[in-house]
Amino acid sequence: MQVYPRSDGQLHISARPRSVALGLFDGLHPGHRQVILAATRTAHDGITPAVYTFDPLTIHTKGTIHRLCSPEEEQALLEDMGVEELFRVDFATVRHLSPEDFVKEILHTQLGAVQVTCGFNYRFGAGGAGDATLLTRLCAEYGIAVTVVPEVDEDGMTVSSTSIRKALAAGDMAAVRRLMGRPFRLQQTVTEGQRLGRRLGLPTINQTLPADRACPRFGVYVSCVQIGGDVFPAVTNIGVHPTVGATAPLAETYILDFDRNLYGTAPTVYPLRFLREEQTFASLEDLKIQIGRDIEAARAQFAPPEQPQIRAVFFDFDDTLDDRDAAFRQGLSVFLSHYYPSLSAAEHTRRQAEMFRYQRGDYGNIIDYPALIQHFLARWPAEIPADPEAALRRFYHGFAAGSRPHPDVVPALTALRQKGYLIGIITNGNRIPQTCKLDHSGLRPYLDLLVLAGEEEMQKPDPQLFRLAAARLGVPVSTCIYVGDHPINDLAAAMDAGFGAIGILPHREPDHPAHGLPVPAVPVLRHVGDLPQLLDNLTQGLDT
């Protein structure tokens, strides 16, 4: 992805048609993702998907705006969504433009926009004089199509950066997780502190919080810390530490049962549950006693409960919640239809089948989609000019657009949430198409957590992937159930991690790598829609 840093308002860029997402995408929550998805969906060969936004640190009309994620995290998330250009502009250089001038000078002249997308509450132009309705009318004068994305809500609450900041300020990390569509995390370099924790026999890591980053409520949290592929329970104090003093807000974390030197590294800290306010203690001994209580609270958070119970339900995605093969075939069909328009229906079907067989590979491995596209472009010279990257993007979006949950999935997830279960997805695969497929599926608003194996440098059936997911939700592995279709990668792996497992047996084609594999001795369903009743039965069994 090409990133154009804060500019003077003049975008010195090449002339090309663009599909542009407009907005202040701070945090990239599910509402933002829908706006950006609309822009990438309409980008075809010769049309570049782009984001035009403002550096939040340059916006002073709304008071000081602290980032919900770092610029690096923002760029990685946008790239995974298929955005090819990011324009991050100094707001002061364009705030004087009228709505008419913004459309003419920025969208039409500088960006060459042929399509723009925005949220339902988008404002633009001097003093915020323009809204989505005016944008649509002004763009029509230049032949620019406009898509306005409606409001996204989460359990009756509008998903917005403002609502996320309010939840952060309250220390409600569960609400933050659901509103953001992912857990809030801190990933800063560990620096030297006063070594007070080590003198107390409780060594901690210190991470200074960036001045431009939104902070959770000051206080003490149960947390977890990811170091490489390992994850550990922890206690994190976020704030200024009134007993011993600090010059700036920082996160000081005690990692349970861990004593390695982490100076100079950047472990990821996930604050999970607010325990108490920061407080001043009369002595260091009193502080040590309280820290001991906090540690016990964290240990209890991750310990198996005395009575068996189910708190979280995780799902496989492909072939469990959606028909992966049908979506993949649609991606191939989109690719073939565009680059080989003269094919007969029979030849189109034959080539689609050949490409499908080629990609089967070993189930569970990341399929090299760029190699797939390049192989067949070389084998079958395209009838129209074909840039491999553009062809790959066309395939990805055709593949993602074909992702549809089975009819009973949304009602089942809705019922599970109403019953109080946490819901997550743990899925293998290349992170870019998997990210786009999850967005197209419409399932993100139902999730507490999404773990993409392609981001974690591990794949199912590695049981550590499951343990990592449970830790990010702050639940013991013994309280988790995993629902999947593959006997080895899903069911056996989940049980190896300490999860319970439930099998889904979809119709499989004879050449499917999982066809005929023996299924472990777990409950098996034909339809996800039967899951809520099964969990009710299991829960009643646990209670008796």
Buried (B, 14 or more C-beta within 10 A) or exposed (E): BEBBEBBEBEBEBEEEBBBBBBBBBBBBBBBBBBBBBBBBBBBBBEBBBBBBBBBBBBBEEEEEBBBBBBBEBBBBBBBBBBBBBBBBBBBBBBBEBBBBBBBBBBBBEBBBBBBBBBBEEBBBBBEEEBBBEBBBEBBEEEEBBBBBBEEBBBEEEEBBBEBBBBBBBEBBBBBBBBBBBBBBBBBBBBEEBBEBBEEBEBBBBBBBBBEBBBBBBBBBBBBBBBBEEEBBBBBBBBBBBEBBEBEEBBBBBBBBEBEEEBEEEEBBBBBBBBBBEBEEBEEEEEBBEBBBEBBEBBBEBBEEEEEBBBBBBBBBBBBBBBBBBEBBBBBBBBBBBBBBEEBEEEEBBEBBEEBBEBBEEEBBEBBEBBEBBBBBBEEBEBEEEBEEEBBBBBBBBBBBBBBBBBEEBBEBBEBBBEEEBBBBBBBBBBBBBBBBBBBBBBBBBBBBBBBBBBEBEBBBBBBBBBBBBBBBBBBBBBBBBBBBBBBBBBBBBBBBBBBBBBBBEBEBEEEBBBEEBEBBEBBBBEBBBBBBEBBEEBBEEEEE
